[in-house]
Amino acid sequence: MATVIGPTAAAIAVPATRALRFAQCRTLLLLFLGYASCYFCRSNLSVATPLLLDELGRRGISHAVAMVSIGSMASWGVLAYALGKWFLTGLGDYWGGKRNLLIATGGATAFTLLFASGSTLPLFTLAWVGNRLTQSIGWSALIKVSSRWFHYSRYGTVAAILTCSYLLGDAAARQSMGLLLQHGVGWRALFVFGASVAGLMFLANLLFLRESRTDEGHPEAVANPRNVFSGAQSGPKNFVALVLPLLRSRAFLMVCLLGFAATMVRETFNTWNALYLRDFLGYSISHSAALSAIFPGVGAISVLLAGWASDRLPVAMTAIVAFCLLGPYSFLPGAFALDFGGKQAGAVASGLVDGTGYLGGVLAGYVMARIAVAFGWGGVFITLAVVSALAALGACYLYVLNARHVVAPLQ
């Protein structure tokens, strides 16, 4: 009588592991493209600013006044973004990250189309504020979903990959819009183009994104045992219970302050880069739009290298990347937020870091416009240099705090 030999545990584990890896790659791709699409509805204002200034000039508004008006609109948008980060991103810890991402991409689509249909500054401002407010919960969606798909030992690599979504999304948006400008497309068509990209990714994530690896029968992901909720017997019951443990951590507060400085520098470049290239260096509008993609494009390389190394040198990398911008910036609302908040409060931790950061980003619009008008672009760069120096000192202090608590990574 023949003996039937059942499959070994190893034989069963291999297909299961392969299926998990495929599902993780699909999830990363959807999150990556979903958030990247939001930047087609964010970088469009920077690319279109020279055209908007020209249109306002034809209406009798001086260049300086128009520049300050657009700067004010950008600042109101960043303020709405920061407030959304603080008070709305935590919803993802209750209803899941997928809903947050759908609201971000869907809202970006709707409000960008509203902007394209407008013709007055008040309507432009309303549409831009609505756009930034709905997009404010997008990044926390990536953090929340990632915490349910990956072990904490891969947070640095995952955060680096996802950070490249907005760097490469920003670069791709500026390059593609620069090409459209070369073919004589107006600023309204740029906004419609951006809305189309975001709308497409709204549908893709609606149909294919899964909230957690357990939804497909895989074992639950392991959170960082050092997260501020690791000793709790049960999950936080309300928003205050989520926030208070984070605010009691000096290291977390320092991460928030570093976010303030890094976002101020980053948003200044994002907002005014194209206009600076045209007004100060004399490039054409389309060429300025294309060249402005260098900043996020080069930053993507540093972020990938820093994220890969952080999973292997978790303490030393904080000091090594302290003198760069986009490397540490990717850690703040990404890997650091996951480490502090874990699976229970990853979204709200990311929101608090990013929300504080974008209060610094508010200054990139109106305040930097005033400095540029009063002291020229040299005054803007001196201001950013001072902020960067202070941030480097803060990063050194964060290194000291982190060096006291080192946990061996999960293999």
N, C-alpha and C positions, 0 to 999 in steps of 0.2 A: 504494500500500500504506500503510495507516494506521500511524502511529508511536505506540507505546505509551510514555507518559511515566510513569516510576516516581515514587512519592511522594518529596518532598524531605525532607531531614533535619529541617527545621523542622516539617513536617507530622506527622512521626513523633514528634517530641519533645513536641508539645503534649498528645496523649492520654497519653503516658507520664508527663508532669509532673502532669497531672490525676489519673491513677491513683495516683501517689505521694502527692499531697496528700490524697486521699480515705483512703488507707491510714494516713497519719499521723494524720488526725483520728480515725479509728476506734480506732487504738492509744491515743491520748491519752484518748479517752472511756472505754475499757475500764480503763486504768490509773487514771484519775480516780475512776470509780465503784467500782472494786475496792478502792482504798485508803480511799475515803470510807466504804465499808461496814464497815470495821474499827472505825470510831469509834462505830458503833452498838453494838459490843461493848466499848467502852472508856468512853464517856461515861455509860453506864448506871449505873456504880457511883456516880459523882458525883450523878446525878439521884436514885438510889435511897438514898443515904446517910441522909437524914432518916428515911425509912421503916425502914431497917435499924436506926438508932439507937432508934426507937420500939419496934421488935420486941425488941431487946436489953434495952431498959428494962423491958418487960413481963416479962422473965425475971429481973429484979432487978439488972441491971447499971446502974451510975450513968452519967449522960450523959458525964462527963469520961472515965471508964474506957472506955466504949464508943467514944468519939471517938478516943482514943489507939489502941485496938485496930484500928479501921478504918484509921487513919493508918498503923499498922504494916503492915497487910495491903497497903495501897497502896504503901508503901516497898519491901516484899519484891517486889511485882510490878514496880516500876520498876527495882529492882536486877537482876531476871531479864531485863528488857528491855535494860538497859545491857550485861549480859554477852553476851546474844544478839547485840547490835549489834557487839560487839568480835570475838566468836569464831565467829559463824555466818553473818553477812552476806557474808563473803568467798566462801562457797560459790557465790554467784551468778556470780562471775567464772569459775567452772569448769563449772557445769552450766546456767547461764543464769538470767535474771531471772524468767522465767515460772514456773519451779518454786518459786522463793521466794514469789511472790505467791499461788500456789495453797496453799502450806503456811500462809501468813499467814491467808488467808480461811477455809480449811478448819479450821485450829486454832482460830481465833476462834469459829467456829460450834460446834465440839465442846465446848470448855471453857466457853463461855457457857451452854450447855445443862446442863453438869455443875454449874455454880454455881447455876442455877435449881432444880436438883433437891436441893440441899443444905440443911442446917438448922443446921450448927455452924460455928464460926469456923475450925477446922482445915481442913474441907472447902472452905469459902469461899476460904481462903488458897491451898490447893492448886490449885483451879480458876483463881483469878485469876493466880497465878504462871504456870501453864501457858498461859493466854490471852495474857499479856504476852510470854512467851518466844517463842511461835510468831509473834506479830505483829511481833516485833523485826526480822524479815528482810523485812518487807513494803516499807518505803520503799526499801531497796537494790534491790529488784526494779524499781521505777519508774525509778531512776537507771540501772540496767544496760540495761534495754530502751530507754530514751530515748537512751542513748549510741549505740545501734545503729540508731536511726531518724532522728536529727537531727544536722545539722552543729553544730560547737561555737559558731558565731556566733549560734545561737538557744537556747543553754543557759539564759540568764537568763529568757527568755520562757517556755520549756517548764517550767523549775523553778517559776516563779511560778504557772503554771496548775496544775501538779500539787500545789503547796503548798496551793492553795485546796481541794484534795480533802479534806484533813483539817480545814481551817478550816470549810468549808461542810458537810462531813460531820458535824463536831462540832455545828455550829449546827443542822443539820437533825435530828440525833438528839435534841438537847435540846428543840427545839420540838415534834417529834412525840411524844416521851415526855411532855412537859408536857401535851399534848392528851389523851393516854391517861390521865394521872393525873386530869385534870378529869372524866373519865368513870368514875372510881372503880377503875381498874385497879391491881392490886397490883404490888409490885416484881418478883415472879417473872415476871409477864406481860411486864414491860419487858425482861427478859433474853431471854425466848423471842422477842419481837419483834426484838430486835437480832440474835439468831442467825439468824433467818429472812432478814434483809436480807443478812447476810454470806454465808449459804449460797447465795442466789440469784446473787450476784456471783462466787462460786467456780465455779459452773456456766458462767456467761457467759464468764469468762476461760479456762476449760478448753477451751471450744469455739471461741472466736473470736480469742484473742490470739496473735500471731506474735512470735517472739523477735527477729527482725531484718528490716530492709527487703530484705535480699538473699534472704530466704526467698520473696519474691514477685517476684524478678527485677529489683529496683531496684539502682542502684549503691550501694556501701558509703558510710556516713556518714563525714565528716571530723572527726577528733578535734582538740582544741586542741594546737597544736605546742609549747606551753609545758608540757604535762603532764610529770610527773617521769619518765615512761618514754619520752619522745620520742626520746632518743638511743640507746635499747637496740636491739641487732640482732635480738633475739628476745624473746618474751614471758616474764614471770617463771615460773619452774619450780615454785615452792612458795609457801606463805603468807608465810614470812619474806622471800622475795625481793619479794613484793608490798608488804609493810609497811615495810621498812627505808628505801627511798627517800622515802616519805612522812614518816617520823619524822625524817629529816635536814633537812626543810624547816622553817625558823622560821615562815614564813607559815602553813604547814599546822598547826603546833602552836598558833599563836595562834588559828586558826579553831576548833580543838578547845576551847580555853579559853573562847572567846566562846560556844561551844555550851553549856558547863557553866553559865555565868551565865544565858543566855537561856532555857534549858530549865528551870532552877530557878524562874525567875519565871513562865514559862508554865504549868508543871505545878502550881504553887501555886494559880493562878487556876482551872485546870481541875479540880483536886481539891476545892477548898473553896468555890467560888463560890456554888453553890446553898445550901450550909449557912449561909454568911455572910449571904446575902440573907434566909434564913428567921430565923435566930437574932438577928442584929443589927438588921435593918431590919423584921422582922416580917411579911414576905410569906408567902403560903400556899405549900405544897410545890409545887403545879403552877405557880403564878406564878413562883416562884423558878427552877424548871427552865427556863421559857420565857425569863426575863430573863437567865439565865446564857449564853444563846446569843448575846448582844450581843458578848461578848468575841471569839469566833472569827469572828463575822459581819463586824464592822467590820474586823478584821484582814485579811480576805480582800481588801478594797479596797486597803489599803496594799501588800499583797504583789503584786497585779497591777500597780499603778503602778510599784513599785520594780523588778519583773522586766522590764517593758517598757523602762524607762529604762536598766537595767543593760547591755542589749545595745547601747545607743547611747552611754552614758557609763560605761564599765566601771570606771574608777578613781574618778571623782568621786562616783558613787552610794554607794560604801562609806562615805564621810564623811557624805553627806546623810542616809542612813537610820540612822546610828549612834545617833541619839537616839530611835529608835522600837524596838519590840520585834519584831513579827512580820515586818516587812520584812527586816531583817538575818537573823532566824532562818531565813527561807526560803532565803537564800543559802547558809548554812553547810553543811547536809547535802545541798544541791541543786546549784546552779550552781558553788559553790566546789569541792565534791567531784568534780564532773565535770571541772572545769578541772585539778585536781591529778592525778586518777586516770586520766582519759581512758577509752578503751574497754577497756583492759587491767585497770584496777583501780578503776573507778568505784564498784563495789559495796562493796569493802573500804574505800575512802576515805570513802564515806558512812557506813559502819558505825562507823569509828573516830571520826568527828566526832559522830555521834549517840550512840554509846556513852559517850563522855566527857560529852556533854551530859546524858545521863540519869543519870549519877552525881550531877549537880546536882539532877536530878529526884527522886532518892531522898530528898533533904532536904525536898522539898515535902510529903511524907507525915508521917512520925513527928516530925521536928524542928519543922515548922510547927505541927503539932497541939500539941506541948509549949509552943511560944511562945504560941499562942493561948490555951491554958489558963492559963498563968502570967501573961502580960502583956496579954491581950486582942488583938483584931484590929489595934489600933494598933501593937502590937509587931511583928506580921507585916508590915505595910506599911512600917515603918521599915527592917526587915531587907531587904526587897525593894528599897527605894530605895538603900541602900548598895551592894547587889550590882549594880544598874543603873548606878550612877555608875562603879564599877570597870570594868564592861563597856564603857562609853563611852570610857574611857582606852585600853583594849585595842583598840577599834575604830580609834582614832586611830593607834596603832602599826601596825596592819595596813594602814591607808591609806598610811603611809610606805613600808612594804615593797612594796606593790603598785605604788606610783607609780614605782618604779625599773625596772619591767618592763612596758612597754606594747606590745601587739601589735595591729596593725590587724586588725579583724574580717573574716572571710570573708563576702563578699556572696553 
